[in-house]
Amino acid sequence: MIFQPAALALLLAASLNALMLAGAGMFALHLLRHWNPASGSERQIALERRTYLVSTLVGLSLFMSLPALALFVHNADAMAPFFTGAMCAVGSLKVNAWGMPALLTMLAGFFLAAAWLVLNHLDSRGWDTPLIRGKYRLLLVLAPLAVTQAGLLWLYYLNLNPEVITSCCGSLFGPAASGVASEMAALPVSVAMPVFFVGWLLTLAVGAIYLIRGRFGRTFGVLAALHFPLALAAIVAFIAPYIYEQPNHHCPFCLLQAEHGYAGWVLYLPLFLGTAAGIGAGLAAGLVTNTRADSLREAAPRVAANLAKLSVATLGLFGLAVLFYLQRSNLVL
């Protein structure tokens, strides 16, 4: 199974990304130790020249790694028929002990990579590269995460065994299961639904206030980040059952399949994009009041506003998609 095109693409991309970020992490340690923009020494000049090259290569590597999460989940779903007991990506990921950890590291890496790309874009807009220390400190978090992610992917694909009998999504999201997933599935609809819609409307309202009045930009970033786990819990608690029209089917992965109209892609793509853009908007808005980023006084608000527009639009689209699926469903909970 490791020779499947999608698996090979994921392994190659993850390995190259890990090598790139590991090398960049070593450079980050050197830069954070010796960076001194007030100095005109030969070492400082060499650092300034190298940082443009390293930042460009890291930015390209991280940008190319963003779709890896979707490809990994899609490939796991496509492999489900090869394993006895698997009905969707959950069964494929639970074939061995490395599937779920790999998914979680890729999930964390997606949002951290998006945040780094925003910081790097802003840093390039300042004449004095005011965010260089911040973005390279974040790189020191991304580098070991990328190495861990690549290692988990190799362990996952190398240890896939078609003879293993795996479990379906009911074992993870069913009433007999234990853990966070089953607790989300057990949330009462009378509680989960109003909490989700209040959180969604509040996030959009604060985003609109920021776009109109230029206030609460950082608050919007925080709300966009908090809205993500709230949305995932809502998908498991009541959105998925309404789409399946089965009150006991809570799996968020089966939504990606054709028999359910690829509803998962309709929901997840705007949710992930809107969350990443919202977090980026919060980061950019926070720089407006940062006295150490004077060179970004004009650029940061523009970047923040553009990201906020994208976030409000995509998160709004996500909520409208949820309303559409709820309205057309024949299920009554």
C-alpha positions as CSV (number, residue, x, y, z in Angstrom):
1,M,0.0,0.0,0.0
2,I,3.0,2.3,0.4
3,F,3.3,2.3,-3.4
4,Q,0.0,4.0,-3.9
5,P,0.6,7.3,-5.7
6,A,-1.1,9.3,-3.0
7,A,0.9,7.6,-0.3
8,L,4.2,8.2,-2.2
9,A,3.3,11.8,-2.7
10,L,2.6,12.3,1.0
11,L,5.7,10.6,2.1
12,L,7.9,12.5,-0.4
13,A,6.4,15.8,0.5
14,A,6.5,15.2,4.2
15,S,10.1,14.0,4.0
16,L,11.3,17.0,2.0
17,N,9.4,19.4,4.2
18,A,11.0,17.8,7.3
19,L,14.5,18.1,5.8
20,M,13.8,21.7,4.7
21,L,12.5,22.8,8.1
22,A,15.1,20.9,10.1
23,G,17.9,22.8,8.2
24,A,16.0,26.1,8.6
25,G,15.6,25.3,12.3
26,M,19.4,25.1,12.6
27,F,19.7,28.4,10.9
28,A,17.0,29.9,13.1
29,L,19.1,29.0,16.2
30,H,22.1,30.7,14.7
31,L,20.0,33.8,13.7
32,L,18.3,34.2,17.1
33,R,21.7,34.1,18.8
34,H,23.5,36.5,16.6
35,W,20.8,38.8,15.0
36,N,21.6,42.4,15.6
37,P,20.1,44.9,13.1
38,A,22.0,47.8,14.6
39,S,25.3,46.1,13.7
40,G,27.1,46.6,10.4
41,S,29.4,43.6,10.9
42,E,30.1,41.1,8.2
43,R,28.3,38.4,10.1
44,Q,25.1,40.5,10.3
45,I,25.2,41.3,6.6
46,A,25.6,37.6,5.8
47,L,22.6,36.8,8.1
48,E,20.5,39.4,6.3
49,R,21.3,37.9,3.0
50,R,20.7,34.3,4.0
51,T,17.5,35.0,5.8
52,Y,15.8,36.1,2.5
53,L,16.7,32.8,0.9
54,V,15.8,30.7,3.9
55,S,12.4,32.5,4.4
56,T,11.6,32.1,0.7
57,L,12.4,28.3,0.7
58,V,10.5,27.7,4.0
59,G,7.5,29.7,2.8
60,L,7.4,27.6,-0.4
61,S,7.7,24.4,1.6
62,L,5.0,25.3,4.1
63,F,2.7,26.5,1.4
64,M,3.1,23.3,-0.5
65,S,2.4,21.3,2.7
66,L,-1.0,22.8,3.4
67,P,-3.0,20.5,1.0
68,A,-1.3,17.4,2.6
69,L,-3.9,17.2,5.3
70,A,-6.8,16.9,2.8
71,L,-4.8,14.4,0.7
72,F,-4.0,12.3,3.8
73,V,-7.6,12.1,4.9
74,H,-8.8,11.4,1.3
75,N,-6.3,8.6,0.9
76,A,-7.3,7.1,4.2
77,D,-10.9,7.1,3.1
78,A,-9.9,5.5,-0.3
79,M,-8.0,2.7,1.5
80,A,-11.0,1.7,3.7
81,P,-12.2,-1.1,1.3
82,F,-8.9,-2.8,1.7
83,F,-9.3,-3.4,5.5
84,T,-11.9,-5.7,7.0
85,G,-14.2,-3.8,9.3
86,A,-13.4,-0.3,7.9
87,M,-16.2,1.8,6.5
88,C,-14.3,5.2,6.2
89,A,-11.1,6.9,7.0
90,V,-11.5,6.1,10.7
91,G,-11.0,2.4,10.0
92,S,-7.9,3.0,7.9
93,L,-6.4,5.3,10.5
94,K,-7.0,2.8,13.3
95,V,-5.3,-0.1,11.5
96,N,-2.2,0.6,13.5
97,A,-1.1,2.9,16.3
98,W,0.3,5.6,14.0
99,G,-2.7,6.8,11.9
100,M,-4.4,9.0,14.4
101,P,-1.2,10.6,15.8
102,A,-0.2,11.4,12.2
103,L,-3.6,13.1,11.6
104,L,-3.3,15.2,14.7
105,T,0.2,16.4,13.9
106,M,-0.9,17.3,10.4
107,L,-3.9,19.2,11.8
108,A,-1.6,21.2,14.2
109,G,1.0,21.7,11.4
110,F,-1.7,23.1,9.1
111,F,-2.6,26.0,11.3
112,L,0.9,26.7,12.5
113,A,2.1,26.8,8.9
114,A,-0.6,29.2,8.0
115,A,0.3,31.4,10.9
116,W,4.0,31.4,9.9
117,L,3.1,32.3,6.3
118,V,1.1,35.3,7.5
119,L,4.0,36.4,9.8
120,N,6.5,36.0,6.9
121,H,4.3,38.0,4.5
122,L,4.0,40.8,7.1
123,D,7.7,40.7,7.8
124,S,8.5,41.2,4.2
125,R,6.4,44.3,4.1
126,G,8.5,46.0,6.8
127,W,11.6,47.8,5.8
128,D,13.4,46.7,9.0
129,T,12.0,43.1,9.1
130,P,10.4,43.6,12.5
131,L,9.0,40.1,12.8
132,I,12.1,38.2,12.0
133,R,12.7,36.9,15.6
134,G,9.0,36.0,16.1
135,K,8.7,34.0,12.8
136,Y,12.0,32.1,13.5
137,R,10.9,31.3,17.0
138,L,7.7,29.8,15.5
139,L,9.9,28.0,13.0
140,L,11.6,26.3,16.0
141,V,8.2,24.8,16.8
142,L,7.4,23.9,13.2
143,A,10.7,22.1,12.6
144,P,10.4,19.3,15.2
145,L,6.7,19.0,14.4
146,A,7.5,18.5,10.7
147,V,10.1,15.8,11.5
148,T,7.6,14.1,13.8
149,Q,4.9,14.3,11.2
150,A,7.2,12.7,8.6
151,G,8.2,10.0,11.0
152,L,4.6,9.2,11.9
153,L,3.6,9.0,8.2
154,W,6.4,6.6,7.4
155,L,5.5,4.4,10.4
156,Y,1.8,4.5,9.5
157,Y,2.3,3.5,5.8
158,L,5.1,0.9,6.5
159,N,2.9,-0.8,9.1
160,L,-0.3,-1.1,7.1
161,N,-1.4,-4.7,7.0
162,P,-4.5,-5.7,5.0
163,E,-4.9,-8.8,7.1
164,V,-5.6,-6.7,10.3
165,I,-9.3,-6.5,11.2
166,T,-9.9,-2.9,12.1
167,S,-13.0,-1.2,13.7
168,C,-15.5,1.1,12.1
169,C,-16.3,4.6,13.1
170,G,-19.0,3.4,15.5
171,S,-16.3,2.2,17.8
172,L,-15.0,5.8,18.1
173,F,-18.2,7.9,18.0
174,G,-20.7,5.3,19.3
175,P,-22.4,5.3,22.7
176,A,-20.2,2.5,23.9
177,A,-17.0,4.3,23.2
178,S,-15.0,6.4,25.5
179,G,-12.9,9.6,24.9
180,V,-13.4,13.0,23.5
181,A,-15.0,11.8,20.3
182,S,-17.8,9.9,22.1
183,E,-18.4,12.8,24.5
184,M,-18.9,15.1,21.5
185,A,-21.3,12.6,20.0
186,A,-23.2,12.4,23.3
187,L,-23.8,16.2,23.5
188,P,-27.5,17.0,23.7
189,V,-28.8,18.6,20.5
190,S,-30.8,21.1,22.6
191,V,-27.5,22.4,23.9
192,A,-25.0,21.9,21.1
193,M,-27.1,23.5,18.4
194,P,-27.8,26.9,20.1
195,V,-24.2,27.1,21.4
196,F,-22.8,26.5,17.9
197,F,-25.0,29.1,16.2
198,V,-24.4,31.7,18.9
199,G,-20.7,31.2,18.6
200,W,-20.9,31.3,14.8
201,L,-22.9,34.5,14.8
202,L,-20.7,36.1,17.4
203,T,-17.6,35.4,15.4
204,L,-19.1,36.8,12.2
205,A,-20.4,39.9,14.1
206,V,-17.0,40.7,15.7
207,G,-15.4,40.2,12.2
208,A,-17.9,42.6,10.7
209,I,-17.2,45.2,13.4
210,Y,-13.5,44.9,12.8
211,L,-14.0,45.4,9.0
212,I,-16.3,48.4,9.6
213,R,-14.8,50.1,12.6
214,G,-11.3,48.7,12.7
215,R,-11.8,47.5,16.3
216,F,-11.5,44.1,18.0
217,G,-9.2,42.6,15.4
218,R,-7.3,40.4,17.9
219,T,-10.6,39.4,19.5
220,F,-11.8,38.2,16.1
221,G,-8.7,36.1,15.7
222,V,-9.3,34.5,19.1
223,L,-13.0,33.8,18.3
224,A,-12.1,32.3,14.9
225,A,-9.7,30.0,16.6
226,L,-12.2,29.0,19.3
227,H,-14.9,28.6,16.7
228,F,-13.0,25.7,15.1
229,P,-13.3,23.1,17.9
230,L,-16.9,24.4,18.5
231,A,-17.7,23.6,14.8
232,L,-16.1,20.2,15.0
233,A,-18.1,19.4,18.1
234,A,-21.3,20.5,16.3
235,I,-20.5,18.4,13.3
236,V,-20.2,15.3,15.5
237,A,-23.1,16.1,17.8
238,F,-25.9,17.0,15.4
239,I,-24.8,18.2,11.9
240,A,-23.5,14.7,10.8
241,P,-26.7,12.9,12.0
242,Y,-28.9,15.4,10.2
243,I,-27.0,14.8,6.9
244,Y,-27.0,11.0,7.3
245,E,-30.6,11.2,8.6
246,Q,-29.6,8.6,11.2
247,P,-29.6,9.8,14.8
248,N,-26.8,7.4,15.9
249,H,-24.4,8.0,13.1
250,H,-22.0,10.8,14.2
251,C,-18.9,10.1,12.2
252,P,-17.4,13.3,10.6
253,F,-15.3,11.2,8.2
254,C,-18.1,9.4,6.4
255,L,-19.3,12.9,5.3
256,L,-16.4,12.9,2.8
257,Q,-17.9,10.0,0.8
258,A,-19.9,10.2,-2.5
259,E,-23.0,8.6,-1.0
260,H,-23.4,11.6,1.2
261,G,-22.8,14.1,-1.6
262,Y,-19.3,14.9,-0.4
263,A,-20.9,17.1,2.3
264,G,-17.7,16.9,4.3
265,W,-15.7,18.7,1.7
266,V,-18.4,21.4,1.4
267,L,-18.1,21.9,5.2
268,Y,-14.5,21.4,5.9
269,L,-12.9,23.4,3.2
270,P,-14.5,26.8,4.2
271,L,-14.1,25.9,7.9
272,F,-10.4,25.3,7.6
273,L,-9.7,28.3,5.3
274,G,-11.9,30.6,7.4
275,T,-10.2,29.6,10.6
276,A,-6.7,30.0,9.3
277,A,-7.5,33.4,7.7
278,G,-9.2,34.5,11.0
279,I,-6.2,33.6,13.1
280,G,-3.9,35.4,10.5
281,A,-6.2,38.5,10.7
282,G,-5.9,38.5,14.5
283,L,-2.1,38.2,14.3
284,A,-1.9,41.1,11.7
285,A,-4.3,43.2,13.7
286,G,-2.3,42.8,16.9
287,L,0.7,44.4,15.2
288,V,-1.1,47.7,14.8
289,T,-0.6,48.4,18.5
290,N,2.9,46.8,18.6
291,T,5.4,49.7,19.1
292,R,8.2,47.4,17.8
293,A,6.5,47.1,14.4
294,D,6.4,50.8,13.3
295,S,7.3,49.9,9.7
296,L,4.0,47.9,9.5
297,R,1.7,50.7,10.6
298,E,0.2,50.8,7.1
299,A,0.8,47.3,5.8
300,A,-0.5,45.4,8.8
301,P,-4.1,46.9,8.8
302,R,-4.4,46.1,5.0
303,V,-3.3,42.5,5.4
304,A,-5.5,42.1,8.5
305,A,-8.5,43.5,6.7
306,N,-8.0,41.3,3.6
307,L,-7.7,38.2,5.8
308,A,-10.7,39.2,7.9
309,K,-12.8,39.6,4.7
310,L,-11.7,36.1,3.6
311,S,-12.4,34.6,7.0
312,V,-15.9,36.2,7.4
313,A,-16.8,35.1,3.9
314,T,-15.7,31.5,4.3
315,L,-17.0,31.0,7.8
316,G,-20.3,32.6,6.7
317,L,-20.3,30.1,3.8
318,F,-19.7,27.3,6.3
319,G,-22.6,28.3,8.5
320,L,-24.9,28.7,5.5
321,A,-23.9,25.2,4.3
322,V,-24.8,23.9,7.8
323,L,-28.2,25.6,7.6
324,F,-28.8,24.1,4.2
325,Y,-28.1,20.6,5.3
326,L,-30.3,21.0,8.4
327,Q,-33.2,22.4,6.4
328,R,-33.3,19.7,3.8
329,S,-32.9,16.8,6.2
330,N,-35.9,14.6,7.1
331,L,-34.5,13.8,10.5
332,V,-36.1,15.1,13.6
333,L,-34.0,15.1,16.8
